[in-house]
């Protein structure tokens, strides 16, 4: 009886499997693993199908086209020669988040066709190992609550100031000389 039960169970199993296989012919086939490599992974050397290779080549062509567009945009703004480089754009921003240094062993020229503004959120220093010249075709204005020439502490004589013994008695309260 047990033999017969085992035979019947086997026949039932085989029949059931046959019907399932008839309904889905791909059921018995093993699906190949995905051919898309993970970031940092390697391309599997299993089944490089033409469809997979076509998709990969198409994706690479799109990336190359994007990179070529970026290079062309850079070439329209940046010209590099053996002797130097020029960046030319309608609007140009150079942003050094923490520090920006412009260094030249010879000259640095800042030229503006209209206005030139130098602005600092804190102290500003202008130093030279030789002379400093401030020249304007019009007026030169120095504006501050207090102006010190050579770190002066003596008031500067102005029209109407009292001077005694070579010292200014009641001169400017905002301009001091040494």
Buried (B, 14 or more C-beta within 10 A) or exposed (E): EEEEEEEEEEEEEEEEEEEEEEEEEEEEEEEEEEBEEEEEEEEEEEEEEEEBEEEBEEEEEEEEEEEEEEEEEEEEEEEEEEEEEEEEEEEEEEEEEEEEEEEEEEEEEEEEEEEEEEEEEEEEEEEEEEEEEEEEEEEEEEEEEEBBEEEEEEBBBEEEEEEEEEEBEEBBEEBBBE
